[in-house]
Amino acid sequence: MDRGELAAFLRRRRELLRPEDVGLPPGVRRRAPGLRREEVASLAAMSTDYYTRLEQQRGPQPSEQLLAALARALRLSDDERDYLFVVAGRNTPSPTVAATHVSPALLRVLDRLSDTPALILSSLGEVLVQNRFAEALYGDASRHTGHARSEVYRWFTDPRERLIYPEHDRDRQSRALVASLRAAHGSMGPRSRAGELVRALNRESAEFARLWERHEVAKRFVDHKVLVHPRLGEIEVDCQALFTEDQSQTLLVLTAPPRTESFEKLRLLGVLGAQQFEDLR
């Protein structure tokens, strides 16, 4: 681990970012350029003290998970992310870690979506990043681990996951999720994480196994759907999807026409927050 180079790299990347680059308000005039240490720490979900020690060459060797969080917080490119791992004394990211590194281009768009639900998904249906409106609508995705990080897995193994869709639309959603997983399985191969997910679901869900045998393939999201919030009730939303060039990640944006009941409900999500969502479920 090269403590000096790690500290200098982190400090330089932090100084190159402005609050608006990461979706934060500009705030009062700053004495120094770039983000504050506490802002980077918050974005990476770590303590300010821990991050400060890294910049002061005093911190312990960061884990792969913390390095991945720092790479996302600092909006690093793939090459910059790999360099961060190397100077921190870690091997370049494993396929699992690399696959969940969020596209900086999608992050820049997400950072500017401050008034409507938006989230970035992997090809396996894992929420990589979500804004506060999406968190209030879907719940905090960071609480999930293992296979449960995939919405496909949760849909077929946790009945609570289906409550966000009206009962009449759940069969369609089941087919759509299986079709999207088959598309990912086709591109990633049977020995990939997609393959692991398919094998697990075939063991645990008869419904999934039946739908998997249909061999349906699709990546497209439904343009218009109804979602059910535990407090606000039904919300009609239009869904817009923006894919990375390799189709491995998707920015999903949910909107409603202005001056409609659903538009007002989306605005209320920012007031209700994710904690109340979890309490209600």
NORPERA-V418323 format. One record per helix or strand. SS is the DSSP state (h for helix, s for strand). FROM is the first residue (numbers start at 1). TO is the last residue. Records with the same first field share a line. If there is no record, write none. Layout:
SS: FROM-TO  FROM-TO
This chain:
h: 3-16  19-22  37-43  48-55  64-73  78-87  95-99  104-111  132-138  141-143  146-149  151-157  159-164  167-188  193-204  206-212  261-280
s: 118-122  126-130  150-150  165-165  224-229  233-243  249-255
